[in-house]
Amino acid sequence: MKKKLFVIALLVIGLGLVLGFSPVANALRQRQPNYQAIERQILSATVRIQFHGRIEIEDGYDSQRVNGTLSHATIVKDRYLVTHNHFGIPLSQAVQYGRYSNGGFTGVSVFKLDGEPVLSQAPLTTFSVVSEAGETTLLDFGVIEGQGFFDRAGLTSAKFATWDEIELRPDSEVAQIDKDEQGNTTVVWTQIRDILPDKEQHLLHLENFIQLGASGGGAYVDGYHIGNNWSRIPLVDAETGEVLSGYSVVALNADSIDSTGFDAAYK
């Protein structure tokens, strides 16, 4: 009889694991809908931004060719985009060169994540550079008839948290914009491995090694935007040159609210 009960118990446990009756499965089920809701919220406030054309900068000793690029950005307060500056010089300077030099940037495009254009080859006067604090750039696309440009386009804005409203420490969980193998924008859940001060803002080192093209995308804690993807750091085998793993660097926006203009967008 004991043997039969033991076998029945094993069958019940096995069935429970298959159907998701285990405590672990129940915990995952309770957590997952919240994760999915946060991911939908993050993706709804994310766009791709592209600068078209290229410029050449002369510094008196050498020339630097700056190509336009396609990256990600986060919508804030219905009219602003937060992203990373990829050009090695302030974007405001790159825009100025693009306006007054031959062969400069020819325009800017903004796309929804499904590829639908919000702006297509729009003139550089469509936006203004509000702030270029550290590794973060804040662009203002203005208001039309009392309505923020992106709100008018049917897009939503991210929720923002300031430095004193969040708790960041190593191993804290972060949701981060990334790309999958098919090139689709996605949200990856990762952890903070380190928090480092750097010039005008702090940098987060995250365990996730983001894909190329995810730069500029947002990083979030509990659904609140805290920073933008800056770079990815590969860890390479010294002998073979093989990339073994890596991590990514996020520029923390939450400590950048000051007279540089971030307060206009975030407060």
Secondary structure, DSSP 4 states (H G I P E B T S, - for coil): -HHHHHHHHHHHHHHHHHHT-SHHHHHHHHHHHHHHHHHHHHHHTEEEEEEEEEEEEE-SS-EEEEE--EEEEEEETTTEEEE---SSS-HHHHHHHHHHSTT-EEEEEEE-TTS-EEEEEE-GGG-EEEE--TT-EEEE--EETTEEHHHHTT----EE--GGG----TT-EEEEEEE-TTS-EEEEEEEEEEEEEETTEEEEEESS-PPTT-TT-EEEETTEEEEEEEEEEEEE-TTT--EEEEEEEEEE-TT--STTTHHHHH-
